Amino acid sequence: MTANIATLAELLDAAGTTWRVYDIGRRVQKLDKATFADIEATNQPYPFPLAQHALLAIQFWDAKASAEPYVWFLKLPLDEQSKLVAASRDHFANMVLEAVGTQLMGDEQEQSKLDNNPYVFTPNANKRAAFNAHIKVELRQSASQYYEHTQLYLSGKLGWQQWQSIAVQGLADFAARLNQGDNEQLLCTAWANLPVEVRQPLAAQLENTPVSTAVAEMLHQSIQDALAQEDKALLIDALRAISFATATGISGAAVDQVLASRWAEDADICQVIAGRLWSHLQSPERLATFMEKSAQIKSEQAIFASLFADLVAIPTLRPHVLAMLRCEQRSEALSRAIGGLFS
């Protein structure tokens, strides 16, 4: 990079833009500028690593213009301690400078020069919808054209089987606006009636929303019902939906109940807990139970190794996960699984 521009933040500032940064890996959530500055300076690890990468959405716009904001979706590599690989960040910034200079707000033709950039990626449909919905809330813009129809469907007035016209973007807008109007009550009433074709994508949107205590209580009951009915699909959806609950005591209790059930040795359930409810594994006791159960999973795939690699990369969990390697009080299955990591 140039002598005056050493980080992406400096590049965005030099272009005269107003900008925001979001993690869109594990869930869609904003990163404040101070945290992003520390990440760029490698003063702290990336807080939400996914497969040894930071998945970012950087939105920027010219405050003096009325044009729609631009967005970079970036997949930047992290090192073994989940710190940003500065050389890759520099490579991306240099490519931007070579393609468009500091005139980041150029026309679409100028921006298209970055389409084949190795660090630019396209998020899946759920993440794109969630990001779009949350951005509109932050910018106090109207929801998409699908929002009101989604509300009407969730009221039950159309009939629960009339789901074919429900759009993912509408579900994303509903989840992002869950605290508005009577949306929470609509969700609490509708959840048990929803066909899987709606419940599953709705759960994928709710995992980006810090749901209230009332919603968390409803979802906790749904998890208990799923355990009693041995309904794996419902269990996965309810766990995803409750994962960002503000009432962490309720979601933590739900994780404990799942870990005490036979589903604790199911690969899909363990991946949901590690991928969406990782913050609850900061409890050493709960983490130990989770890893013990994971070691019991019978699968042709190396599930334990992938779960271990995922959790050890998360900065808040890393010391606890590494401590397990030194713990002598563990089952033979866990000892064998840990031994397999180094074979």
C-alpha positions as CSV (number, residue, x, y, z in Angstrom):
1,M,0.0,0.0,0.0
2,T,1.0,3.6,-0.1
3,A,2.9,5.4,2.7
4,N,-0.3,7.2,3.7
5,I,-2.7,4.2,3.5
6,A,-1.9,1.2,5.6
7,T,-5.3,-0.3,6.4
8,L,-8.8,-0.8,4.9
9,A,-10.1,1.8,7.3
10,E,-7.6,4.3,6.1
11,L,-8.4,3.5,2.5
12,L,-12.1,4.1,3.2
13,D,-11.4,7.3,5.0
14,A,-9.1,8.6,2.3
15,A,-11.9,8.1,-0.2
16,G,-14.1,10.4,1.9
17,T,-16.7,7.7,2.5
18,T,-18.9,6.9,5.5
19,W,-18.6,3.2,6.3
20,R,-19.6,0.3,8.5
21,V,-18.2,-3.2,9.0
22,Y,-20.2,-6.3,9.7
23,D,-19.3,-9.9,10.4
24,I,-21.4,-12.2,8.2
25,G,-19.8,-15.5,9.0
26,R,-21.4,-17.0,12.1
27,R,-24.2,-14.4,12.1
28,V,-24.8,-10.9,10.8
29,Q,-23.5,-8.5,13.4
30,K,-21.9,-5.1,13.4
31,L,-18.2,-4.6,14.3
32,D,-17.5,-1.3,15.9
33,K,-14.7,0.8,14.3
34,A,-12.4,0.5,17.4
35,T,-12.6,-3.3,17.3
36,F,-12.0,-3.3,13.5
37,A,-9.0,-1.1,14.0
38,D,-7.5,-3.5,16.5
39,I,-8.2,-6.4,14.2
40,E,-6.5,-4.7,11.3
41,A,-3.5,-3.8,13.5
42,T,-3.4,-7.5,14.6
43,N,-3.7,-6.3,18.2
44,Q,-6.5,-8.7,18.7
45,P,-7.7,-11.9,17.0
46,Y,-10.8,-11.9,14.8
47,P,-13.7,-12.6,17.3
48,F,-15.9,-14.7,15.0
49,P,-13.6,-16.8,12.8
50,L,-15.2,-19.3,10.4
51,A,-13.0,-21.9,8.7
52,Q,-9.9,-19.8,9.3
53,H,-11.4,-16.8,7.6
54,A,-13.0,-13.5,8.5
55,L,-16.2,-13.1,6.5
56,L,-16.9,-9.3,6.3
57,A,-19.4,-7.0,4.7
58,I,-18.0,-3.5,4.4
59,Q,-20.7,-1.0,3.5
60,F,-19.6,2.5,2.3
61,W,-21.2,5.6,0.8
62,D,-20.6,9.2,0.0
63,A,-22.4,11.2,2.7
64,K,-22.8,14.1,0.2
65,A,-24.5,12.0,-2.5
66,S,-27.8,10.2,-2.6
67,A,-26.6,7.1,-4.4
68,E,-27.1,3.7,-2.8
69,P,-24.3,2.4,-0.7
70,Y,-21.7,0.1,-2.0
71,V,-20.8,-3.2,-0.3
72,W,-17.7,-5.3,-0.4
73,F,-18.2,-8.9,0.8
74,L,-14.7,-10.0,1.8
75,K,-13.3,-13.4,2.8
76,L,-9.9,-12.6,4.4
77,P,-7.6,-15.4,5.7
78,L,-6.7,-15.7,9.4
79,D,-3.6,-17.2,11.0
80,E,-3.5,-20.1,13.5
81,Q,-4.3,-17.6,16.3
82,S,-7.3,-16.2,14.3
83,K,-5.4,-12.9,13.6
84,L,-5.8,-11.2,10.3
85,V,-3.2,-12.1,7.7
86,A,-2.0,-8.6,7.0
87,A,-0.4,-9.5,3.7
88,S,-3.7,-10.7,2.2
89,R,-5.5,-7.5,3.4
90,D,-2.7,-5.4,1.8
91,H,-3.0,-7.5,-1.4
92,F,-6.7,-6.7,-1.6
93,A,-6.2,-3.0,-0.8
94,N,-3.6,-2.7,-3.5
95,M,-5.9,-4.3,-6.0
96,V,-8.5,-1.8,-5.1
97,L,-6.0,1.1,-5.5
98,E,-4.9,-0.3,-8.9
99,A,-8.4,-0.8,-10.1
100,V,-10.2,2.4,-8.9
101,G,-7.7,4.4,-6.9
102,T,-9.2,6.1,-3.9
103,Q,-12.3,7.0,-6.0
104,L,-14.3,4.2,-4.4
105,M,-17.6,5.6,-5.3
106,G,-17.0,5.2,-9.1
107,D,-19.6,3.8,-11.5
108,E,-20.6,0.2,-11.8
109,Q,-18.1,-0.4,-14.6
110,E,-15.3,0.8,-12.3
111,Q,-16.5,-1.4,-9.4
112,S,-16.8,-4.4,-11.7
113,K,-13.0,-4.4,-12.0
114,L,-13.0,-6.0,-8.5
115,D,-15.4,-8.8,-9.4
116,N,-12.7,-11.4,-9.9
117,N,-10.8,-10.3,-6.8
118,P,-9.7,-13.5,-4.9
119,Y,-11.0,-12.0,-1.6
120,V,-14.4,-11.0,-2.8
121,F,-17.2,-13.7,-2.3
122,T,-20.9,-14.0,-2.6
123,P,-22.7,-14.9,0.6
124,N,-25.5,-17.4,0.5
125,A,-29.1,-16.3,0.0
126,N,-29.9,-16.4,3.8
127,K,-26.9,-14.2,4.7
128,R,-27.6,-11.7,1.8
129,A,-31.2,-11.4,2.9
130,A,-30.3,-10.9,6.5
131,F,-27.6,-8.3,5.7
132,N,-30.0,-6.4,3.5
133,A,-32.7,-6.5,6.2
134,H,-30.4,-5.3,9.0
135,I,-28.9,-2.6,6.9
136,K,-32.4,-1.2,6.1
137,V,-33.2,-1.1,9.8
138,E,-30.0,0.7,10.7
139,L,-30.5,3.2,7.9
140,R,-34.2,3.6,8.8
141,Q,-35.3,2.6,5.4
142,S,-38.4,0.8,4.5
143,A,-38.5,-3.0,4.4
144,S,-38.7,-4.9,1.2
145,Q,-42.0,-5.4,-0.7
146,Y,-42.2,-8.9,0.8
147,Y,-42.4,-7.8,4.4
148,E,-46.1,-7.1,4.8
149,H,-47.1,-10.3,3.0
150,T,-44.8,-12.2,5.5
151,Q,-46.5,-10.5,8.4
152,L,-49.9,-11.5,7.0
153,Y,-48.9,-15.1,6.6
154,L,-47.5,-15.3,10.1
155,S,-50.8,-14.0,11.4
156,G,-52.3,-17.2,10.2
157,K,-55.0,-15.5,8.1
158,L,-53.8,-17.0,4.8
159,G,-53.6,-20.6,6.1
160,W,-50.3,-22.2,7.2
161,Q,-50.0,-24.3,4.0
162,Q,-50.1,-21.1,1.8
163,W,-46.4,-20.7,2.1
164,Q,-45.3,-20.9,-1.5
165,S,-45.4,-17.1,-1.9
166,I,-43.3,-16.4,1.1
167,A,-39.9,-14.9,0.2
168,V,-36.6,-15.3,2.1
169,Q,-36.2,-11.5,2.1
170,G,-39.6,-11.1,3.7
171,L,-38.6,-13.5,6.5
172,A,-35.3,-11.6,6.9
173,D,-37.2,-8.3,7.2
174,F,-39.5,-9.8,9.8
175,A,-36.7,-11.1,11.9
176,A,-34.7,-7.9,11.7
177,R,-37.9,-6.0,12.8
178,L,-39.0,-8.5,15.4
179,N,-39.2,-5.8,18.1
180,Q,-41.5,-3.7,16.1
181,G,-45.3,-3.6,16.3
182,D,-46.8,-7.0,17.3
183,N,-44.2,-9.1,15.4
184,E,-43.0,-10.9,18.6
185,Q,-46.6,-12.0,19.4
186,L,-47.1,-13.1,15.8
187,L,-44.0,-15.2,16.0
188,C,-44.8,-16.7,19.4
189,T,-48.3,-17.7,18.1
190,A,-47.2,-18.9,14.7
191,W,-44.1,-20.9,15.5
192,A,-45.7,-24.2,16.5
193,N,-47.9,-24.1,13.4
194,L,-45.3,-23.3,10.8
195,P,-44.5,-26.0,8.1
196,V,-40.8,-26.8,7.9
197,E,-40.6,-25.0,4.5
198,V,-41.1,-21.7,6.4
199,R,-39.8,-22.5,9.8
200,Q,-36.3,-23.5,8.6
201,P,-35.5,-20.3,6.7
202,L,-37.1,-18.3,9.4
203,A,-34.8,-19.9,12.0
204,A,-31.9,-19.1,9.7
205,Q,-32.9,-15.4,10.0
206,L,-33.7,-15.4,13.7
207,E,-30.1,-16.5,14.5
208,N,-29.1,-13.0,13.5
209,T,-31.5,-11.3,15.9
210,P,-31.1,-10.9,19.7
211,V,-34.5,-12.3,20.5
212,S,-36.3,-11.1,23.6
213,T,-37.0,-13.1,26.8
214,A,-40.6,-13.8,25.8
215,V,-39.5,-15.3,22.4
216,A,-36.6,-17.2,24.1
217,E,-39.1,-18.8,26.5
218,M,-41.3,-19.9,23.6
219,L,-38.4,-21.3,21.7
220,H,-37.1,-23.1,24.9
221,Q,-40.5,-24.8,25.2
222,S,-40.2,-25.7,21.5
223,I,-36.8,-27.3,22.2
224,Q,-38.3,-29.3,25.1
225,D,-41.2,-30.4,22.8
226,A,-38.7,-31.4,20.1
227,L,-36.8,-33.5,22.6
228,A,-40.0,-35.2,23.8
229,Q,-41.2,-35.9,20.3
230,E,-37.7,-36.8,19.0
231,D,-38.2,-34.2,16.2
232,K,-34.7,-33.5,15.0
233,A,-35.7,-30.9,12.4
234,L,-37.7,-28.9,15.0
235,L,-34.8,-29.2,17.4
236,I,-32.3,-27.8,15.0
237,D,-34.6,-24.9,14.0
238,A,-35.4,-24.0,17.5
239,L,-31.7,-24.1,18.6
240,R,-30.8,-21.8,15.7
241,A,-33.6,-19.4,16.4
242,I,-32.7,-19.1,20.1
243,S,-29.0,-18.9,19.6
244,F,-28.7,-15.1,19.8
245,A,-31.2,-14.7,22.7
246,T,-30.6,-11.8,25.1
247,A,-31.7,-14.1,28.0
248,T,-28.6,-16.3,27.9
249,G,-29.7,-18.2,31.0
250,I,-32.7,-19.6,29.0
251,S,-30.6,-20.5,25.9
252,G,-27.9,-22.0,28.1
253,A,-30.5,-24.2,29.9
254,A,-31.7,-25.3,26.5
255,V,-28.1,-26.3,25.5
256,D,-27.8,-28.3,28.8
257,Q,-31.0,-30.2,28.1
258,V,-29.9,-31.1,24.6
259,L,-26.5,-32.2,25.9
260,A,-28.3,-34.4,28.5
261,S,-30.3,-36.1,25.7
262,R,-29.5,-38.7,23.1
263,W,-29.2,-35.9,20.5
264,A,-25.9,-34.8,22.1
265,E,-24.2,-37.6,20.1
266,D,-25.7,-36.4,16.8
267,A,-23.3,-34.8,14.4
268,D,-25.8,-32.2,13.0
269,I,-26.9,-31.1,16.5
270,C,-23.3,-30.8,17.7
271,Q,-22.5,-28.7,14.6
272,V,-25.4,-26.4,15.4
273,I,-24.2,-25.9,19.0
274,A,-20.6,-25.2,17.9
275,G,-21.6,-23.0,15.0
276,R,-24.5,-21.0,16.6
277,L,-24.3,-21.4,20.3
278,W,-20.6,-21.3,20.8
279,S,-20.7,-18.6,23.5
280,H,-22.4,-21.1,25.8
281,L,-19.3,-23.4,25.6
282,Q,-17.2,-20.8,27.6
283,S,-18.4,-22.7,30.6
284,P,-15.6,-25.3,31.2
285,E,-18.1,-27.9,32.5
286,R,-20.4,-27.4,29.6
287,L,-17.5,-27.5,27.1
288,A,-16.2,-30.7,28.7
289,T,-19.7,-32.3,28.3
290,F,-19.9,-31.2,24.7
291,M,-16.5,-32.6,23.8
292,E,-17.2,-35.9,25.6
293,K,-20.5,-36.3,23.6
294,S,-18.8,-35.2,20.4
295,A,-16.2,-37.9,20.9
296,Q,-19.0,-40.5,21.0
297,I,-20.4,-39.7,17.6
298,K,-20.2,-42.6,15.2
299,S,-19.6,-41.3,11.8
300,E,-17.4,-41.9,8.8
301,Q,-16.4,-38.3,8.8
302,A,-13.9,-36.8,11.3
303,I,-16.6,-34.9,13.1
304,F,-14.7,-34.5,16.4
305,A,-11.6,-33.1,14.6
306,S,-13.7,-30.5,12.7
307,L,-15.6,-29.4,15.8
308,F,-12.3,-29.1,17.7
309,A,-10.7,-27.0,14.9
310,D,-13.8,-24.8,14.8
311,L,-13.9,-24.1,18.6
312,V,-10.2,-23.8,19.2
313,A,-10.1,-20.9,16.6
314,I,-12.6,-18.8,18.6
315,P,-10.6,-16.5,20.8
316,T,-13.0,-16.7,23.8
317,L,-13.0,-20.5,23.7
318,R,-9.4,-21.2,22.7
319,P,-7.9,-21.3,26.2
320,H,-10.6,-23.6,27.5
321,V,-10.3,-25.9,24.5
322,L,-6.6,-26.2,24.8
323,A,-6.9,-26.8,28.6
324,M,-8.8,-30.0,27.7
325,L,-5.7,-31.4,26.0
326,R,-4.0,-31.3,29.4
327,C,-6.9,-32.6,31.4
328,E,-6.3,-36.1,32.8
329,Q,-9.9,-36.7,33.9
330,R,-11.5,-37.6,30.7
331,S,-13.1,-40.7,29.2
332,E,-11.3,-43.2,27.0
333,A,-13.3,-42.1,24.0
334,L,-12.3,-38.5,24.5
335,S,-8.7,-39.4,25.0
336,R,-8.8,-41.5,21.9
337,A,-10.5,-38.7,19.9
338,I,-7.9,-36.1,21.1
339,G,-5.1,-38.6,20.3
340,G,-6.5,-38.8,16.8
341,L,-5.9,-35.1,16.3
342,F,-2.2,-35.7,16.4
343,S,-1.9,-38.9,14.6
